Amino acid sequence: MKMRTKVVSLLVLLFLINSMQVNACSTIMLKKGDELIFGHNLNEGDSGIGGIVFVNKRGVFKMGRSLNEMMFKDVTKPSKLSWVSRYGSVTFNTFGKDLPDGGMNETGFYIWEMNEASDYPKGDSLHKLSQMGWMQFLLDNCSTIDEALELTKTIEIDGWTWHYFLADASGDCATLAFIDGKMKINRGKTMPVTGLYNTPYDREMEVSKYYENFGGLYKVELDNPNVPRYVKTDWLIKNYDPKQNAVDYGFYMLDKIKVNDVAEWSIIFDVRRNHVYFRTRINPTIKHFSLNDIDYSVKTGDCVIQNMDIKEGGDVLEKLHSYTAKEMSDFLYSLNPLFPGFLTRGGLTVETAIDNFTNHWVRATKKENQFFAGKWATKPEDPKKNPLVLELNTNENLVSGKVTAPDGFEYPVDHIFMINNKMTITFLTKSGRMLELKMKIEGDTIKAQAFGIEDFMGDYTFYRQ
């Protein structure tokens, strides 16, 4: 009788496994010879979920939001993190501005998410951000995996459970999961296959040993959906000939690791040529544009966007257009029927939740929140001498600046990098020499240290004018 019960239970389990609809995503890195590409599939069971391409600018002031703040009536521990983006990026978003599913910045730093159980770290000293906002925070501020992992130690991630694939232009990559409130990293020797899916990475390594490319008995059948994506990715990478077109092969890889259905999105970043390609299930013609042709400076305004489901294929750079709240809001309303009850699960109306996602960033445009903005000047010991003047100007949330020397010559600020009250700027002197100011903003004063390429140039105190 006990044996019969066990058999019945096993049959029920097998039925459930074979009948359930699988929602699964995949991220891969192909690095061989001179080629380096990052690729991603979004699989959501033919849901028709759409996305929007965002080109995000450098030099933009941002204020963090937790997911709790955007989706729930009862807000606990609102985010107090603010920053100015150091780098521009291209991201693919569903929920709104600065809320990516994944993307790559202008340095080649890349991050993407996949569904998987997580237990994010918590702590009173940590800054709270939604899991999507945290990804944008890294894209805005990091050029390497090491920088990203270090910044992540300061964040309490708030949101649904994902694990993450990170990579950079050197070809370094890592998986990042959160287990028992701690970061779990696979990298280098502990990451033999450069891909991530919807199973913990260590479990993927355990299962792979049963397949022939890892010494097991089971064959790698690329068209068999029961062969793990991890195993297929390993085989596909090992069998790539660098003479083949890397982008074409990347899409071939993504096709071979799709889960049961055509992917909702398939995206390739060609890192060496600085180009992005994408297609959707609804409109499978490949679209693309060159990241070299993007002006990431705030001189051309804030972010530009394009719906991924655009019908036309080919180069779509000229179709990118300015973000509007109405376009984002209309997009979110179109998605709401696909996931009934999702936006209202925190006790808010659909209208309020969509407004929160659409306009969460607007408070960064308010003058009262731009604590760093304005004119700052030193106080020379000799009253006959002119001060060194720093001006940090804002247009909405777009930040620019200039430094005026005592001789009256003005130097435009080239780089602005700020997290909370710590800011670093650079500018070039008349001779073309780079100078760097590392600053800490304390109320109405700025404590600054000046550096040349190799030399320390002195301490300065600026006062708000």
C-alpha positions in Angstrom: 0.0 0.0 0.0 2.8 2.4 0.9 4.6 1.6 -2.4 1.4 2.3 -4.3 1.0 5.6 -2.6 4.5 6.6 -3.5 4.0 5.6 -7.2 0.8 7.7 -7.3 2.5 10.6 -5.7 5.4 10.4 -8.2 3.0 10.2 -11.2 1.1 13.3 -9.9 4.5 15.1 -9.5 5.5 14.2 -13.1 2.1 15.4 -14.4 2.5 18.7 -12.7 6.0 19.2 -14.0 5.0 18.4 -17.6 1.8 20.4 -17.6 2.8 23.6 -15.9 3.6 26.6 -18.0 7.2 27.7 -17.8 8.1 31.3 -17.6 11.8 31.6 -18.0 14.6 34.0 -19.0 18.1 33.5 -20.2 21.3 35.6 -20.3 24.5 34.5 -22.0 28.0 35.9 -22.8 29.9 34.7 -25.8 33.6 35.6 -25.6 36.0 34.1 -28.2 38.8 35.5 -30.2 38.1 39.2 -30.6 34.3 38.8 -30.2 32.3 39.7 -27.1 28.5 39.7 -27.0 25.9 39.7 -24.3 22.5 38.2 -25.1 19.2 37.9 -23.3 15.8 36.1 -23.9 12.7 37.1 -22.1 10.3 34.1 -22.0 6.9 34.8 -20.5 4.7 32.1 -22.0 3.4 34.0 -25.0 2.0 36.6 -22.7 2.6 39.4 -25.2 4.4 41.5 -22.7 6.1 44.5 -24.3 9.0 46.6 -23.5 10.5 50.0 -24.2 14.1 50.9 -25.2 15.5 53.7 -23.1 18.6 55.7 -23.8 19.6 57.2 -20.4 21.9 60.2 -20.2 24.9 60.9 -18.0 24.8 64.0 -15.7 21.2 63.4 -14.5 20.2 63.9 -10.9 18.1 61.1 -9.5 16.4 60.2 -6.3 15.9 56.6 -5.3 12.5 54.9 -4.8 11.8 51.5 -3.2 9.2 49.3 -4.7 7.3 49.6 -1.4 7.0 53.3 -2.1 5.6 52.8 -5.6 3.2 49.9 -5.0 2.0 49.9 -1.4 -0.2 52.1 0.7 1.9 51.6 3.9 5.4 52.9 3.1 8.2 51.7 5.3 11.8 53.0 5.1 11.5 55.3 2.1 14.7 55.6 0.0 17.1 58.4 0.9 19.6 57.7 -1.8 20.3 60.3 -4.5 23.0 60.4 -7.2 24.0 62.0 -10.5 24.6 59.5 -13.3 28.2 59.1 -14.2 27.5 57.1 -17.4 24.9 56.9 -20.1 23.2 53.6 -20.8 20.8 51.7 -23.1 18.2 49.7 -21.2 15.0 47.7 -21.9 12.2 48.6 -19.5 8.7 47.5 -18.7 7.7 49.6 -15.7 9.2 53.0 -16.5 12.1 55.4 -16.5 15.1 54.2 -14.5 13.3 50.8 -13.9 15.1 48.5 -16.3 14.8 44.8 -16.9 18.4 45.0 -17.9 20.9 46.8 -20.2 24.4 48.0 -20.8 26.1 51.4 -20.2 28.6 53.3 -22.4 31.6 51.6 -20.7 30.4 48.1 -21.5 29.1 47.3 -18.0 26.0 45.0 -18.4 23.4 43.7 -16.0 20.3 41.6 -16.4 17.8 39.8 -14.2 16.3 36.3 -14.2 13.5 35.0 -12.0 14.8 33.1 -8.9 14.2 33.0 -5.2 16.1 35.6 -3.3 16.6 36.8 0.3 17.9 40.3 0.0 20.2 41.8 2.7 18.5 44.2 5.2 20.0 46.8 7.5 19.3 50.2 9.0 22.6 51.5 7.5 21.7 50.4 3.9 20.0 52.6 1.3 16.7 51.1 0.1 16.1 50.8 -3.7 13.7 48.8 -5.8 15.5 45.9 -7.5 15.0 47.7 -10.9 16.2 51.0 -9.5 19.3 49.3 -8.1 20.2 47.9 -11.5 19.9 51.5 -13.0 22.0 52.8 -10.1 24.8 50.3 -11.0 24.5 51.2 -14.7 24.7 54.9 -13.9 27.8 54.5 -11.7 29.9 51.4 -12.5 32.3 50.4 -15.3 33.4 47.1 -13.8 32.0 44.1 -11.9 34.1 45.0 -8.9 32.7 48.5 -8.6 29.2 47.1 -8.9 29.6 44.5 -6.2 31.1 47.1 -3.9 28.2 49.5 -4.4 25.7 46.7 -3.9 27.0 46.3 -0.3 25.5 49.7 0.5 22.0 48.8 -0.8 18.9 47.1 0.7 17.1 45.8 -2.4 13.4 45.9 -2.2 11.3 44.0 -4.7 10.4 40.7 -6.2 13.0 38.0 -6.2 15.5 37.8 -9.0 19.1 36.8 -9.5 21.4 38.6 -11.8 24.1 38.3 -14.5 26.8 41.0 -14.6 29.5 41.5 -17.1 31.9 44.2 -18.3 33.9 45.2 -21.4 36.9 43.2 -20.3 34.9 40.0 -20.7 34.7 39.4 -17.0 31.3 38.1 -15.8 29.6 37.0 -12.7 26.3 35.7 -11.3 24.9 37.4 -8.3 22.3 35.8 -6.0 21.1 36.7 -2.5 20.8 33.7 -0.2 20.1 34.0 3.6 20.6 37.7 3.4 24.1 37.5 1.8 25.5 38.0 -1.6 26.4 34.7 -3.4 28.8 35.3 -6.3 29.9 32.9 -9.0 32.8 34.1 -11.0 35.9 32.9 -12.8 36.6 29.3 -11.8 33.3 28.9 -10.1 31.5 30.0 -13.3 32.5 27.6 -16.0 29.6 28.4 -18.3 28.9 32.1 -19.0 25.1 32.0 -18.8 22.3 32.3 -16.2 18.7 31.1 -16.2 16.1 30.4 -13.5 17.9 27.9 -11.3 20.7 28.6 -8.8 24.0 28.5 -10.5 25.5 25.9 -8.2 22.5 23.6 -9.0 23.1 24.1 -12.8 26.7 22.8 -12.3 25.4 19.8 -10.3 23.0 18.8 -13.1 25.4 19.4 -15.9 27.6 16.5 -15.0 25.0 14.0 -16.3 25.5 15.3 -19.9 28.2 14.3 -22.4 30.0 17.7 -22.6 30.6 17.4 -18.8 31.5 13.7 -18.8 28.0 12.2 -18.4 25.9 9.9 -20.5 23.1 12.1 -21.8 23.5 13.7 -25.2 23.3 17.4 -25.9 20.3 17.8 -28.2 19.9 21.4 -29.1 16.3 21.0 -30.2 15.3 19.0 -27.1 13.6 21.3 -24.6 14.4 18.9 -21.8 18.1 19.5 -22.1 19.2 22.2 -19.6 19.9 25.6 -21.1 23.1 25.7 -19.1 24.3 22.5 -20.9 23.3 23.8 -24.3 25.0 27.2 -23.7 28.3 25.4 -22.9 28.1 23.3 -26.1 27.2 26.3 -28.2 30.1 28.4 -26.9 32.6 25.6 -27.4 31.4 25.1 -30.9 31.5 28.7 -32.0 34.0 29.6 -34.7 35.1 33.2 -34.4 35.0 33.4 -38.2 31.2 33.3 -37.9 29.2 36.5 -37.5 29.0 36.8 -33.7 25.6 38.6 -33.7 24.0 36.0 -36.0 25.4 33.3 -33.9 24.2 35.0 -30.7 20.6 35.0 -32.0 21.1 31.4 -33.0 22.2 30.6 -29.4 19.2 32.5 -28.0 16.9 30.5 -30.3 18.3 27.2 -29.1 17.9 28.0 -25.4 14.4 29.4 -25.7 11.9 27.8 -23.3 8.9 26.1 -25.0 7.9 29.1 -27.0 9.3 32.0 -29.0 10.9 34.5 -26.7 9.0 37.7 -26.0 12.2 39.6 -26.4 15.7 38.6 -27.8 18.4 41.2 -27.3 22.1 41.2 -28.3 24.8 43.7 -27.3 27.8 43.6 -29.6 30.3 45.0 -27.1 33.3 45.3 -29.4 31.4 47.2 -32.1 29.2 49.0 -29.6 25.9 48.0 -31.3 22.6 46.7 -29.9 20.1 44.4 -31.7 16.7 43.3 -30.6 13.5 41.6 -31.8 10.2 40.7 -30.3 7.8 37.8 -30.7 5.1 40.2 -32.0 7.5 41.9 -34.5 10.4 39.5 -35.1 12.3 41.6 -37.7 15.6 42.6 -36.1 16.0 46.3 -35.1 19.4 47.8 -34.2 21.3 51.0 -33.7 24.9 52.0 -32.9 25.7 53.1 -29.4 28.6 55.2 -31.0 26.0 57.4 -32.6 24.3 58.3 -29.3 24.9 61.6 -27.6 24.7 60.7 -23.9 25.3 64.3 -22.7 22.5 66.3 -21.2 23.0 69.0 -23.9 20.5 67.1 -26.0 17.9 66.7 -23.2 16.8 63.8 -21.0 16.2 60.2 -22.0 14.9 59.1 -25.4 12.8 55.9 -25.9 11.2 53.6 -28.5 8.6 50.8 -28.1 10.4 47.5 -28.8 7.4 46.3 -30.9 8.1 48.8 -33.7 7.1 47.1 -37.0 10.0 48.4 -39.1 13.3 46.6 -39.0 16.8 47.9 -39.6 18.4 50.9 -38.0 15.9 52.6 -35.6 18.1 55.3 -34.1 16.2 58.1 -35.8 13.0 56.7 -34.4 14.1 57.3 -30.8 12.2 60.2 -29.3 11.8 62.1 -26.0 10.2 60.3 -23.1 6.7 61.5 -22.1 4.7 60.6 -19.1 1.6 60.0 -21.3 3.4 57.4 -23.5 4.7 55.6 -20.5 1.3 55.7 -18.8 -0.5 54.4 -21.9 2.0 51.6 -22.1 1.4 50.5 -18.5 -2.3 50.6 -19.0 -2.0 48.3 -22.0 -0.1 45.8 -19.9 -2.4 45.8 -16.9 -5.0 43.3 -18.4 -2.1 40.8 -18.9 -1.5 40.6 -15.1 -4.8 41.3 -13.3 -4.4 42.3 -9.7 -0.7 42.8 -9.9 -0.7 46.6 -9.7 -3.3 46.7 -7.0 -1.8 44.1 -4.7 -0.4 46.8 -2.4 -3.7 48.3 -1.7 -3.4 51.1 -4.3 -5.7 51.8 -7.3 -4.4 50.9 -10.7 -4.4 54.7 -11.5 -2.2 55.5 -8.5 0.2 52.7 -9.0 0.7 53.6 -12.7 1.2 57.2 -11.8 3.8 56.2 -9.2 5.7 54.2 -11.8 5.4 56.8 -14.4 6.4 59.8 -12.3 8.5 58.5 -9.5 11.5 60.4 -10.8 9.8 63.8 -11.0 10.8 64.9 -7.5 14.4 65.0 -8.6 13.4 68.0 -10.9 12.3 70.1 -7.9 14.7 72.8 -6.8 14.1 72.2 -3.1 15.6 68.7 -3.5 18.6 69.8 -5.5 20.8 70.4 -2.4 24.0 70.6 -4.4 22.9 73.2 -7.0 23.9 76.8 -7.0 27.0 79.0 -6.8 29.8 78.2 -4.4 33.0 80.2 -3.8 36.2 80.1 -1.7 37.2 82.8 0.7 40.8 84.0 -0.2 43.0 85.1 2.7 43.8 88.2 0.7 40.5 90.1 0.1 42.0 91.7 -3.0 42.2 88.4 -4.7 39.2 86.8 -6.5 37.8 83.5 -5.2 37.7 80.2 -7.0 34.0 79.7 -8.0 32.1 76.6 -8.6 28.7 76.7 -10.3 26.4 73.6 -10.4 23.4 74.3 -12.5 20.2 72.3 -13.1 17.7 72.3 -15.9 14.9 70.2 -14.5 17.1 67.2 -13.3 19.9 67.7 -15.9 23.1 68.9 -14.2 25.9 71.0 -15.7 28.6 73.1 -14.2 31.6 75.3 -14.6 34.6 76.4 -12.5 35.8 80.1 -12.7 39.4 80.6 -11.8 40.6 83.7 -9.9 41.8 85.2 -13.2 38.2 85.0 -14.5 38.8 82.2 -17.0 35.8 79.7 -17.1 36.3 76.0 -17.3 33.2 73.8 -18.2 32.8 70.8 -16.0 33.2 67.6 -18.1 32.4 64.7 -15.6 30.0 64.8 -12.7 29.8 61.9 -10.3 27.7 62.1 -7.1 26.3 59.7 -4.6 24.4 61.4 -1.8 26.7 64.2 -0.5 29.9 63.1 -2.1 30.7 64.5 -5.5 33.6 64.3 -7.9 34.0 66.6 -11.0 36.7 67.0 -13.6 37.6 69.8 -16.0 40.5 70.7 -18.3 42.8 73.7 -17.8 43.9 76.0 -20.6 46.8 73.7 -21.4 44.5 70.7 -21.6 45.6 69.3 -18.2 42.9 67.4 -16.3 42.0 68.6 -12.8 39.8 66.7 -10.4 37.8 68.0 -7.5 36.7 65.5 -4.9 34.1 67.1 -2.7 31.9 66.5 0.3 28.8 68.7 0.6 27.9 69.6 4.2 25.0 72.0 4.3 26.2 75.4 3.1 29.8 74.4 2.7 31.8 72.1 0.4 35.0 70.5 1.6 37.1 69.8 -1.5 40.5 68.3 -2.5 42.0 69.1 -5.8 44.2 66.6 -7.8 46.1 66.7 -11.1 46.9 63.6 -13.0 49.6 62.6 -10.5 49.7 65.4 -7.9 47.7 66.6 -5.0 46.8 70.2 -5.6 45.5 71.3 -2.2 42.5 71.6 0.1 39.6 74.1 -0.6 36.5 75.1 1.2 33.6 76.5 -0.9 30.7 78.4 0.6 27.2 78.7 -0.7 26.7 82.2 -2.3 
